[in-house]
Amino acid sequence: QVQLVESGGGLVQAGEYVTISCKSFGLVFRSYAMAWFRQAPGKEREFVAAISWSGEFTTYADPVKGRYSIYRDNAKDTLYLEMYNLKAEDTAVYYCAADYRVNQRVATTQGDYEYWGRGTRVTVSS
């Protein structure tokens, strides 16, 4: 049974940073491109960042470029998202997702991802 389990969210002050993680169970982690999406209160879920199976390629949504960093540790089957200079508009539930890939492509659309975690909430207080 495949599980993606996010952790590390919570309440942070604007301007601070936080790192969230996603541990995978039941899949060959290094065979999957991974991504983070988020859903703010009252809004649709949106793409945040993605990383290829090797970690060599990454892509980010414009609102988080330069402030967020996605990386992975294939030896630990874990995905990470470092978030710096947090803003109130970063408040959301953050979801990790897995996309089986034999190439280095990274997808930004939700429909490309087969497995999803249940999310971790990040609340930025101004």
GUKEFI-959748 format. One record per residue: x, y, z of N, C-alpha, C in turn; residue number from 1. Coordinates in Angstrom, 3 decimals. Layout:
// GUKEFI-959748
r n.X:X | n.Y:Y | n.Z:Z | ca.X:X | ca.Y:Y | ca.Z:Z | c.X:X | c.Y:Y | c.Z:Z | seq:NUM
...
//
This chain:
// GUKEFI-959748
r n.X:0.839 | n.Y:-1.193 | n.Z:0.000 | ca.X:0.000 | ca.Y:0.000 | ca.Z:0.000 | c.X:0.877 | c.Y:1.247 | c.Z:0.000 | seq:1
r n.X:0.614 | n.Y:2.117 | n.Z:-0.961 | ca.X:1.410 | ca.Y:3.335 | ca.Z:-1.078 | c.X:0.888 | c.Y:4.398 | c.Z:-0.115 | seq:2
r n.X:1.831 | n.Y:5.006 | n.Z:0.584 | ca.X:1.470 | ca.Y:6.130 | ca.Z:1.461 | c.X:2.504 | c.Y:7.220 | c.Z:1.323 | seq:3
r n.X:2.016 | n.Y:8.445 | n.Z:1.279 | ca.X:2.866 | ca.Y:9.618 | ca.Z:1.360 | c.X:2.430 | c.Y:10.375 | c.Z:2.603 | seq:4
r n.X:3.373 | n.Y:10.596 | n.Z:3.513 | ca.X:3.030 | ca.Y:11.191 | ca.Z:4.792 | c.X:3.814 | c.Y:12.481 | c.Z:4.991 | seq:5
r n.X:3.095 | n.Y:13.598 | n.Z:4.977 | ca.X:3.732 | ca.Y:14.899 | ca.Z:5.166 | c.X:3.856 | c.Y:15.222 | c.Z:6.655 | seq:6
r n.X:4.848 | n.Y:16.024 | n.Z:6.971 | ca.X:5.023 | ca.Y:16.482 | ca.Z:8.347 | c.X:5.814 | c.Y:17.783 | c.Z:8.348 | seq:7
r n.X:5.798 | n.Y:18.458 | n.Z:9.496 | ca.X:6.625 | ca.Y:19.644 | ca.Z:9.658 | c.X:5.891 | c.Y:20.956 | c.Z:9.564 | seq:8
r n.X:4.610 | n.Y:20.934 | n.Z:9.307 | ca.X:3.862 | ca.Y:22.186 | ca.Z:9.230 | c.X:3.612 | c.Y:22.759 | c.Z:10.614 | seq:9
r n.X:2.924 | n.Y:23.882 | n.Z:10.642 | ca.X:2.616 | ca.Y:24.524 | ca.Z:11.913 | c.X:2.437 | c.Y:26.014 | c.Z:11.743 | seq:10
r n.X:2.534 | n.Y:26.721 | n.Z:12.857 | ca.X:2.370 | ca.Y:28.176 | ca.Z:12.857 | c.X:3.742 | c.Y:28.835 | c.Z:12.846 | seq:11
r n.X:3.970 | n.Y:29.722 | n.Z:11.893 | ca.X:5.234 | ca.Y:30.455 | ca.Z:11.800 | c.X:4.938 | c.Y:31.929 | c.Z:11.599 | seq:12
r n.X:5.904 | n.Y:32.751 | n.Z:11.937 | ca.X:5.766 | ca.Y:34.195 | ca.Z:11.770 | c.X:6.159 | c.Y:34.595 | c.Z:10.344 | seq:13
r n.X:5.544 | n.Y:35.626 | n.Z:9.850 | ca.X:5.927 | ca.Y:36.154 | ca.Z:8.540 | c.X:7.413 | c.Y:36.507 | c.Z:8.557 | seq:14
r n.X:8.098 | n.Y:36.192 | n.Z:7.459 | ca.X:9.512 | ca.Y:36.460 | ca.Z:7.356 | c.X:10.399 | c.Y:35.332 | c.Z:7.836 | seq:15
r n.X:9.821 | n.Y:34.371 | n.Z:8.541 | ca.X:10.600 | ca.Y:33.248 | ca.Z:9.033 | c.X:10.627 | c.Y:32.130 | c.Z:7.993 | seq:16
r n.X:11.205 | n.Y:31.000 | n.Z:8.387 | ca.X:11.292 | ca.Y:29.882 | ca.Z:7.455 | c.X:10.833 | c.Y:28.602 | c.Z:8.133 | seq:17
r n.X:10.492 | n.Y:27.620 | n.Z:7.313 | ca.X:10.117 | ca.Y:26.311 | ca.Z:7.817 | c.X:10.434 | c.Y:25.276 | c.Z:6.747 | seq:18
r n.X:10.724 | n.Y:24.078 | n.Z:7.167 | ca.X:10.943 | ca.Y:22.959 | ca.Z:6.243 | c.X:9.899 | c.Y:21.892 | c.Z:6.524 | seq:19
r n.X:9.219 | n.Y:21.479 | n.Z:5.471 | ca.X:8.281 | ca.Y:20.375 | ca.Z:5.593 | c.X:8.830 | c.Y:19.182 | c.Z:4.834 | seq:20
r n.X:8.378 | n.Y:17.992 | n.Z:5.194 | ca.X:8.893 | ca.Y:16.780 | ca.Z:4.574 | c.X:7.750 | c.Y:15.835 | c.Z:4.221 | seq:21
r n.X:8.082 | n.Y:14.890 | n.Z:3.360 | ca.X:7.114 | ca.Y:13.905 | ca.Z:2.896 | c.X:7.826 | c.Y:12.564 | c.Z:2.812 | seq:22
r n.X:7.432 | n.Y:11.641 | n.Z:3.642 | ca.X:8.035 | ca.Y:10.318 | ca.Z:3.669 | c.X:7.155 | c.Y:9.375 | c.Z:2.871 | seq:23
r n.X:7.778 | n.Y:8.592 | n.Z:1.982 | ca.X:6.995 | ca.Y:7.662 | ca.Z:1.172 | c.X:7.128 | c.Y:6.236 | c.Z:1.696 | seq:24
r n.X:6.059 | n.Y:5.489 | n.Z:1.518 | ca.X:6.018 | ca.Y:4.086 | ca.Z:1.907 | c.X:5.356 | c.Y:3.308 | c.Z:0.776 | seq:25
r n.X:5.923 | n.Y:2.155 | n.Z:0.466 | ca.X:5.261 | ca.Y:1.271 | ca.Z:-0.482 | c.X:5.491 | c.Y:1.553 | c.Z:-1.949 | seq:26
r n.X:6.368 | n.Y:2.494 | n.Z:-2.278 | ca.X:6.699 | ca.Y:2.685 | ca.Z:-3.693 | c.X:8.213 | c.Y:2.819 | c.Z:-3.840 | seq:27
r n.X:8.686 | n.Y:2.597 | n.Z:-5.039 | ca.X:10.119 | ca.Y:2.728 | ca.Z:-5.328 | c.X:10.377 | c.Y:4.212 | c.Z:-5.531 | seq:28
r n.X:10.729 | n.Y:4.879 | n.Z:-4.474 | ca.X:10.768 | ca.Y:6.346 | ca.Z:-4.441 | c.X:11.601 | c.Y:6.924 | c.Z:-5.573 | seq:29
r n.X:12.738 | n.Y:6.328 | n.Z:-5.864 | ca.X:13.642 | ca.Y:6.881 | ca.Z:-6.874 | c.X:13.085 | c.Y:6.742 | c.Z:-8.286 | seq:30
r n.X:11.965 | n.Y:6.058 | n.Z:-8.457 | ca.X:11.339 | ca.Y:5.935 | ca.Z:-9.773 | c.X:10.272 | c.Y:7.006 | c.Z:-10.009 | seq:31
r n.X:10.105 | n.Y:7.883 | n.Z:-9.056 | ca.X:9.030 | ca.Y:8.870 | ca.Z:-9.122 | c.X:9.551 | c.Y:10.289 | c.Z:-9.079 | seq:32
r n.X:9.056 | n.Y:11.099 | n.Z:-10.008 | ca.X:9.180 | ca.Y:12.541 | ca.Z:-9.828 | c.X:8.230 | c.Y:12.919 | c.Z:-8.691 | seq:33
r n.X:8.586 | n.Y:13.947 | n.Z:-7.957 | ca.X:7.788 | ca.Y:14.358 | ca.Z:-6.801 | c.X:7.452 | c.Y:15.833 | c.Z:-6.884 | seq:34
r n.X:6.392 | n.Y:16.207 | n.Z:-6.228 | ca.X:5.974 | ca.Y:17.604 | ca.Z:-6.273 | c.X:5.283 | c.Y:17.996 | c.Z:-4.978 | seq:35
r n.X:5.234 | n.Y:19.298 | n.Z:-4.793 | ca.X:4.422 | ca.Y:19.895 | ca.Z:-3.739 | c.X:3.337 | c.Y:20.752 | c.Z:-4.388 | seq:36
r n.X:2.141 | n.Y:20.611 | n.Z:-3.860 | ca.X:1.024 | ca.Y:21.471 | ca.Z:-4.214 | c.X:0.509 | c.Y:22.077 | c.Z:-2.907 | seq:37
r n.X:-0.291 | n.Y:23.121 | n.Z:-3.033 | ca.X:-0.872 | ca.Y:23.687 | ca.Z:-1.822 | c.X:-2.283 | c.Y:24.172 | c.Z:-2.092 | seq:38
r n.X:-3.062 | n.Y:24.224 | n.Z:-1.040 | ca.X:-4.419 | ca.Y:24.727 | ca.Z:-1.142 | c.X:-4.665 | c.Y:25.697 | c.Z:-0.006 | seq:39
r n.X:-4.828 | n.Y:26.951 | n.Z:-0.380 | ca.X:-5.126 | ca.Y:27.999 | ca.Z:0.586 | c.X:-6.621 | c.Y:27.987 | c.Z:0.902 | seq:40
r n.X:-7.005 | n.Y:28.537 | n.Z:2.036 | ca.X:-8.428 | ca.Y:28.568 | ca.Z:2.404 | c.X:-9.275 | c.Y:29.232 | c.Z:1.322 | seq:41
r n.X:-10.293 | n.Y:28.546 | n.Z:0.882 | ca.X:-11.210 | ca.Y:29.105 | ca.Z:-0.102 | c.X:-10.702 | c.Y:29.136 | c.Z:-1.523 | seq:42
r n.X:-9.545 | n.Y:28.485 | n.Z:-1.768 | ca.X:-8.953 | ca.Y:28.515 | ca.Z:-3.107 | c.X:-8.744 | c.Y:27.100 | c.Z:-3.638 | seq:43
r n.X:-8.472 | n.Y:27.038 | n.Z:-4.945 | ca.X:-8.175 | ca.Y:25.766 | ca.Z:-5.577 | c.X:-6.756 | c.Y:25.330 | c.Z:-5.206 | seq:44
r n.X:-6.533 | n.Y:24.032 | n.Z:-5.260 | ca.X:-5.175 | ca.Y:23.541 | ca.Z:-5.047 | c.X:-4.292 | c.Y:23.952 | c.Z:-6.222 | seq:45
r n.X:-3.065 | n.Y:24.353 | n.Z:-5.921 | ca.X:-2.173 | ca.Y:24.861 | ca.Z:-6.955 | c.X:-0.795 | c.Y:24.243 | c.Z:-6.838 | seq:46
r n.X:-0.106 | n.Y:24.251 | n.Z:-7.949 | ca.X:1.261 | ca.Y:23.732 | ca.Z:-8.023 | c.X:2.221 | c.Y:24.653 | c.Z:-7.285 | seq:47
r n.X:3.197 | n.Y:24.057 | n.Z:-6.595 | ca.X:4.218 | ca.Y:24.828 | ca.Z:-5.892 | c.X:5.606 | c.Y:24.544 | c.Z:-6.458 | seq:48
r n.X:6.018 | n.Y:23.279 | n.Z:-6.464 | ca.X:7.364 | ca.Y:22.923 | ca.Z:-6.913 | c.X:7.399 | c.Y:21.441 | c.Z:-7.248 | seq:49
r n.X:8.335 | n.Y:21.079 | n.Z:-8.127 | ca.X:8.487 | ca.Y:19.677 | ca.Z:-8.500 | c.X:9.956 | c.Y:19.361 | c.Z:-8.702 | seq:50
r n.X:10.300 | n.Y:18.077 | n.Z:-8.595 | ca.X:11.683 | ca.Y:17.639 | ca.Z:-8.713 | c.X:11.717 | c.Y:16.301 | c.Z:-9.434 | seq:51
r n.X:12.701 | n.Y:16.133 | n.Z:-10.302 | ca.X:12.824 | ca.Y:14.883 | ca.Z:-11.047 | c.X:13.242 | c.Y:13.746 | c.Z:-10.125 | seq:52
r n.X:13.169 | n.Y:12.522 | n.Z:-10.613 | ca.X:13.464 | ca.Y:11.364 | ca.Z:-9.772 | c.X:14.894 | c.Y:11.409 | c.Z:-9.252 | seq:53
r n.X:15.804 | n.Y:11.971 | n.Z:-10.047 | ca.X:17.220 | ca.Y:12.017 | ca.Z:-9.642 | c.X:17.526 | c.Y:13.214 | c.Z:-8.759 | seq:54
r n.X:16.630 | n.Y:14.198 | n.Z:-8.777 | ca.X:16.914 | ca.Y:15.429 | ca.Z:-8.056 | c.X:17.626 | c.Y:16.466 | c.Z:-8.900 | seq:55
r n.X:17.945 | n.Y:16.090 | n.Z:-10.146 | ca.X:18.740 | ca.Y:16.974 | ca.Z:-10.991 | c.X:17.930 | c.Y:18.171 | c.Z:-11.501 | seq:56
r n.X:16.643 | n.Y:17.958 | n.Z:-11.720 | ca.X:15.819 | ca.Y:19.023 | ca.Z:-12.304 | c.X:14.717 | c.Y:19.420 | c.Z:-11.332 | seq:57
r n.X:14.507 | n.Y:20.728 | n.Z:-11.248 | ca.X:13.442 | ca.Y:21.258 | ca.Z:-10.405 | c.X:12.710 | c.Y:22.355 | c.Z:-11.157 | seq:58
r n.X:11.497 | n.Y:22.623 | n.Z:-10.737 | ca.X:10.745 | ca.Y:23.740 | ca.Z:-11.279 | c.X:9.845 | c.Y:24.294 | c.Z:-10.182 | seq:59
r n.X:9.578 | n.Y:25.606 | n.Z:-10.256 | ca.X:8.824 | ca.Y:26.278 | ca.Z:-9.202 | c.X:7.732 | c.Y:27.155 | c.Z:-9.791 | seq:60
r n.X:6.675 | n.Y:27.319 | n.Z:-9.030 | ca.X:5.659 | ca.Y:28.294 | ca.Z:-9.394 | c.X:6.220 | c.Y:29.696 | c.Z:-9.158 | seq:61
r n.X:5.775 | n.Y:30.643 | n.Z:-9.951 | ca.X:6.316 | ca.Y:32.000 | ca.Z:-9.848 | c.X:6.223 | c.Y:32.610 | c.Z:-8.447 | seq:62
r n.X:5.119 | n.Y:32.437 | n.Z:-7.721 | ca.X:5.005 | ca.Y:33.095 | ca.Z:-6.402 | c.X:6.035 | c.Y:32.626 | c.Z:-5.374 | seq:63
r n.X:6.666 | n.Y:31.464 | n.Z:-5.616 | ca.X:7.599 | ca.Y:30.938 | ca.Z:-4.618 | c.X:9.040 | c.Y:30.914 | c.Z:-5.106 | seq:64
r n.X:9.276 | n.Y:31.282 | n.Z:-6.347 | ca.X:10.642 | ca.Y:31.277 | ca.Z:-6.874 | c.X:11.546 | c.Y:32.172 | c.Z:-6.046 | seq:65
r n.X:12.701 | n.Y:31.650 | n.Z:-5.714 | ca.X:13.656 | ca.Y:32.405 | ca.Z:-4.922 | c.X:13.421 | c.Y:32.321 | c.Z:-3.425 | seq:66
r n.X:12.262 | n.Y:31.792 | n.Z:-3.021 | ca.X:11.973 | ca.Y:31.670 | ca.Z:-1.591 | c.X:11.847 | c.Y:30.223 | c.Z:-1.131 | seq:67
r n.X:11.479 | n.Y:29.334 | n.Z:-2.046 | ca.X:11.294 | ca.Y:27.924 | ca.Z:-1.722 | c.X:12.388 | c.Y:27.099 | c.Z:-2.391 | seq:68
r n.X:12.696 | n.Y:25.962 | n.Z:-1.764 | ca.X:13.659 | ca.Y:25.032 | ca.Z:-2.331 | c.X:13.157 | c.Y:23.607 | c.Z:-2.121 | seq:69
r n.X:13.007 | n.Y:22.872 | n.Z:-3.227 | ca.X:12.578 | ca.Y:21.479 | ca.Z:-3.140 | c.X:13.805 | c.Y:20.595 | c.Z:-3.305 | seq:70
r n.X:13.893 | n.Y:19.554 | n.Z:-2.509 | ca.X:14.973 | ca.Y:18.587 | ca.Z:-2.663 | c.X:14.512 | c.Y:17.255 | c.Z:-2.119 | seq:71
r n.X:15.305 | n.Y:16.233 | n.Z:-2.410 | ca.X:14.911 | ca.Y:14.893 | ca.Z:-2.005 | c.X:16.115 | c.Y:14.086 | c.Z:-1.562 | seq:72
r n.X:15.856 | n.Y:13.080 | n.Z:-0.758 | ca.X:16.885 | ca.Y:12.141 | ca.Z:-0.321 | c.X:16.366 | c.Y:10.757 | c.Z:-0.687 | seq:73
r n.X:16.834 | n.Y:10.224 | n.Z:-1.792 | ca.X:16.329 | ca.Y:8.934 | ca.Z:-2.255 | c.X:16.727 | c.Y:7.784 | c.Z:-1.325 | seq:74
r n.X:17.788 | n.Y:7.964 | n.Z:-0.582 | ca.X:18.195 | ca.Y:6.923 | ca.Z:0.363 | c.X:17.217 | c.Y:6.841 | c.Z:1.544 | seq:75
r n.X:16.537 | n.Y:7.954 | n.Z:1.795 | ca.X:15.583 | ca.Y:7.992 | ca.Z:2.919 | c.X:14.130 | c.Y:8.011 | c.Z:2.445 | seq:76
r n.X:13.926 | n.Y:7.911 | n.Z:1.120 | ca.X:12.566 | ca.Y:7.928 | ca.Z:0.559 | c.X:11.783 | c.Y:9.152 | c.Z:1.023 | seq:77
r n.X:12.453 | n.Y:10.280 | n.Z:1.053 | ca.X:11.845 | ca.Y:11.478 | ca.Z:1.621 | c.X:12.045 | c.Y:12.691 | c.Z:0.718 | seq:78
r n.X:10.994 | n.Y:13.467 | n.Z:0.620 | ca.X:10.970 | ca.Y:14.721 | ca.Z:-0.123 | c.X:10.886 | c.Y:15.869 | c.Z:0.876 | seq:79
r n.X:11.514 | n.Y:16.995 | n.Z:0.518 | ca.X:11.528 | ca.Y:18.148 | ca.Z:1.416 | c.X:11.124 | c.Y:19.415 | c.Z:0.667 | seq:80
r n.X:10.656 | n.Y:20.378 | n.Z:1.444 | ca.X:10.408 | ca.Y:21.710 | ca.Z:0.897 | c.X:10.841 | c.Y:22.726 | c.Z:1.944 | seq:81
r n.X:11.892 | n.Y:23.471 | n.Z:1.615 | ca.X:12.334 | ca.Y:24.562 | ca.Z:2.473 | c.X:11.625 | c.Y:25.834 | c.Z:2.027 | seq:82
r n.X:11.062 | n.Y:26.535 | n.Z:2.976 | ca.X:10.315 | ca.Y:27.745 | ca.Z:2.661 | c.X:10.879 | c.Y:28.905 | c.Z:3.484 | seq:83
r n.X:11.381 | n.Y:29.910 | n.Z:2.782 | ca.X:11.994 | ca.Y:31.066 | ca.Z:3.431 | c.X:11.141 | c.Y:32.308 | c.Z:3.204 | seq:84
r n.X:11.410 | n.Y:33.323 | n.Z:4.044 | ca.X:10.727 | ca.Y:34.609 | ca.Z:3.902 | c.X:9.229 | c.Y:34.405 | c.Z:3.695 | seq:85
r n.X:8.643 | n.Y:33.662 | n.Z:4.602 | ca.X:7.236 | ca.Y:33.308 | ca.Z:4.455 | c.X:6.337 | c.Y:34.530 | c.Z:4.547 | seq:86
r n.X:5.243 | n.Y:34.465 | n.Z:3.790 | ca.X:4.267 | ca.Y:35.535 | ca.Z:3.741 | c.X:2.903 | c.Y:34.989 | c.Z:4.150 | seq:87
r n.X:2.025 | n.Y:35.883 | n.Z:4.513 | ca.X:0.680 | ca.Y:35.450 | ca.Z:4.928 | c.X:0.001 | c.Y:34.653 | c.Z:3.824 | seq:88
r n.X:0.262 | n.Y:35.023 | n.Z:2.570 | ca.X:-0.375 | ca.Y:34.332 | ca.Z:1.447 | c.X:0.193 | c.Y:32.937 | c.Z:1.192 | seq:89
r n.X:1.209 | n.Y:32.540 | n.Z:1.931 | ca.X:1.725 | ca.Y:31.183 | ca.Z:1.844 | c.X:0.941 | c.Y:30.230 | c.Z:2.748 | seq:90
r n.X:0.050 | n.Y:30.776 | n.Z:3.531 | ca.X:-0.785 | ca.Y:29.940 | ca.Z:4.404 | c.X:-1.615 | c.Y:28.982 | c.Z:3.557 | seq:91
r n.X:-1.480 | n.Y:27.693 | n.Z:3.837 | ca.X:-2.163 | ca.Y:26.676 | ca.Z:3.032 | c.X:-1.915 | c.Y:25.304 | c.Z:3.633 | seq:92
r n.X:-2.653 | n.Y:24.340 | n.Z:3.112 | ca.X:-2.321 | ca.Y:22.944 | ca.Z:3.352 | c.X:-1.418 | c.Y:22.513 | c.Z:2.204 | seq:93
r n.X:-0.279 | n.Y:21.961 | n.Z:2.544 | ca.X:0.707 | ca.Y:21.551 | ca.Z:1.557 | c.X:0.646 | c.Y:20.031 | c.Z:1.372 | seq:94
r n.X:0.545 | n.Y:19.626 | n.Z:0.094 | ca.X:0.433 | ca.Y:18.216 | ca.Z:-0.251 | c.X:1.636 | c.Y:17.777 | c.Z:-1.063 | seq:95
r n.X:2.143 | n.Y:16.591 | n.Z:-0.796 | ca.X:3.143 | ca.Y:16.041 | ca.Z:-1.693 | c.X:2.458 | c.Y:15.034 | c.Z:-2.621 | seq:96
r n.X:3.056 | n.Y:14.852 | n.Z:-3.774 | ca.X:2.488 | ca.Y:13.976 | ca.Z:-4.787 | c.X:3.598 | c.Y:13.267 | c.Z:-5.548 | seq:97
r n.X:3.292 | n.Y:12.068 | n.Z:-6.051 | ca.X:4.276 | ca.Y:11.245 | ca.Z:-6.750 | c.X:3.798 | c.Y:10.911 | c.Z:-8.155 | seq:98
r n.X:4.725 | n.Y:10.998 | n.Z:-9.116 | ca.X:4.444 | ca.Y:10.752 | ca.Z:-10.530 | c.X:5.491 | c.Y:9.775 | c.Z:-11.068 | seq:99
r n.X:5.052 | n.Y:8.589 | n.Z:-11.458 | ca.X:6.001 | ca.Y:7.603 | ca.Z:-11.981 | c.X:6.616 | c.Y:8.108 | c.Z:-13.287 | seq:100
r n.X:7.974 | n.Y:8.147 | n.Z:-13.315 | ca.X:8.679 | ca.Y:8.695 | ca.Z:-14.481 | c.X:9.924 | c.Y:7.880 | c.Z:-14.783 | seq:101
r n.X:10.114 | n.Y:7.547 | n.Z:-16.047 | ca.X:11.373 | ca.Y:6.911 | ca.Z:-16.448 | c.X:12.319 | c.Y:7.924 | c.Z:-17.052 | seq:102
r n.X:11.836 | n.Y:9.158 | n.Z:-17.250 | ca.X:12.698 | ca.Y:10.212 | ca.Z:-17.773 | c.X:12.847 | c.Y:11.291 | c.Z:-16.702 | seq:103
r n.X:13.475 | n.Y:12.397 | n.Z:-17.064 | ca.X:13.760 | ca.Y:13.454 | ca.Z:-16.092 | c.X:12.731 | c.Y:14.575 | c.Z:-16.125 | seq:104
r n.X:11.617 | n.Y:14.342 | n.Z:-16.809 | ca.X:10.588 | ca.Y:15.370 | ca.Z:-16.877 | c.X:9.962 | c.Y:15.599 | c.Z:-15.513 | seq:105
r n.X:9.541 | n.Y:16.821 | n.Z:-15.284 | ca.X:8.759 | ca.Y:17.112 | ca.Z:-14.085 | c.X:7.464 | c.Y:17.775 | c.Z:-14.510 | seq:106
r n.X:6.358 | n.Y:17.290 | n.Z:-13.989 | ca.X:5.048 | ca.Y:17.807 | ca.Z:-14.368 | c.X:4.561 | c.Y:18.825 | c.Z:-13.352 | seq:107
r n.X:3.734 | n.Y:19.745 | n.Z:-13.826 | ca.X:3.194 | ca.Y:20.778 | ca.Z:-12.942 | c.X:1.680 | c.Y:20.691 | c.Z:-12.796 | seq:108
r n.X:1.074 | n.Y:19.724 | n.Z:-13.457 | ca.X:-0.382 | ca.Y:19.600 | ca.Z:-13.381 | c.X:-0.777 | c.Y:18.451 | c.Z:-12.466 | seq:109
r n.X:-1.845 | n.Y:18.633 | n.Z:-11.744 | ca.X:-2.258 | ca.Y:17.654 | ca.Z:-10.743 | c.X:-2.582 | c.Y:16.299 | c.Z:-11.353 | seq:110
r n.X:-3.138 | n.Y:16.318 | n.Z:-12.538 | ca.X:-3.549 | ca.Y:15.074 | ca.Z:-13.175 | c.X:-2.409 | c.Y:14.137 | c.Z:-13.513 | seq:111
r n.X:-1.190 | n.Y:14.648 | n.Z:-13.522 | ca.X:-0.032 | ca.Y:13.804 | ca.Z:-13.827 | c.X:0.428 | c.Y:12.988 | c.Z:-12.623 | seq:112
r n.X:-0.067 | n.Y:13.296 | n.Z:-11.471 | ca.X:0.414 | ca.Y:12.656 | ca.Z:-10.240 | c.X:-0.542 | c.Y:11.582 | c.Z:-9.779 | seq:113
r n.X:0.033 | n.Y:10.404 | n.Z:-9.532 | ca.X:-0.785 | ca.Y:9.233 | ca.Z:-9.206 | c.X:-1.073 | c.Y:9.097 | c.Z:-7.713 | seq:114
r n.X:-0.142 | n.Y:9.515 | n.Z:-6.901 | ca.X:-0.288 | ca.Y:9.323 | ca.Z:-5.460 | c.X:-0.173 | c.Y:10.655 | c.Z:-4.736 | seq:115
r n.X:-0.973 | n.Y:10.774 | n.Z:-3.691 | ca.X:-1.035 | ca.Y:12.023 | ca.Z:-2.938 | c.X:-1.005 | c.Y:11.738 | c.Z:-1.442 | seq:116
r n.X:-0.373 | n.Y:12.670 | n.Z:-0.724 | ca.X:-0.447 | ca.Y:12.625 | ca.Z:0.728 | c.X:-1.706 | c.Y:13.334 | c.Z:1.213 | seq:117
r n.X:-1.872 | n.Y:13.352 | n.Z:2.518 | ca.X:-3.061 | ca.Y:13.977 | ca.Z:3.106 | c.X:-2.822 | c.Y:15.433 | c.Z:3.492 | seq:118
r n.X:-1.601 | n.Y:15.866 | n.Z:3.399 | ca.X:-1.320 | ca.Y:17.283 | ca.Z:3.601 | c.X:-0.825 | c.Y:17.638 | c.Z:4.994 | seq:119
r n.X:-0.109 | n.Y:18.745 | n.Z:5.040 | ca.X:0.320 | ca.Y:19.328 | ca.Z:6.313 | c.X:0.038 | c.Y:20.829 | c.Z:6.243 | seq:120
r n.X:-0.512 | n.Y:21.362 | n.Z:7.308 | ca.X:-0.937 | ca.Y:22.765 | ca.Z:7.292 | c.X:0.206 | c.Y:23.674 | c.Z:7.722 | seq:121
r n.X:0.392 | n.Y:24.725 | n.Z:6.945 | ca.X:1.347 | ca.Y:25.780 | ca.Z:7.302 | c.X:0.561 | c.Y:27.073 | c.Z:7.427 | seq:122
r n.X:0.641 | n.Y:27.687 | n.Z:8.586 | ca.X:-0.053 | ca.Y:28.947 | ca.Z:8.826 | c.X:0.975 | c.Y:30.026 | c.Z:9.105 | seq:123
r n.X:0.945 | n.Y:31.075 | n.Z:8.311 | ca.X:1.893 | ca.Y:32.168 | ca.Z:8.470 | c.X:1.171 | c.Y:33.335 | c.Z:9.121 | seq:124
r n.X:1.665 | n.Y:33.710 | n.Z:10.268 | ca.X:1.056 | ca.Y:34.790 | ca.Z:11.028 | c.X:1.785 | c.Y:36.100 | c.Z:10.752 | seq:125
r n.X:1.018 | n.Y:37.118 | n.Z:10.407 | ca.X:1.631 | ca.Y:38.434 | ca.Z:10.178 | c.X:1.435 | c.Y:39.311 | c.Z:11.401 | seq:126
//
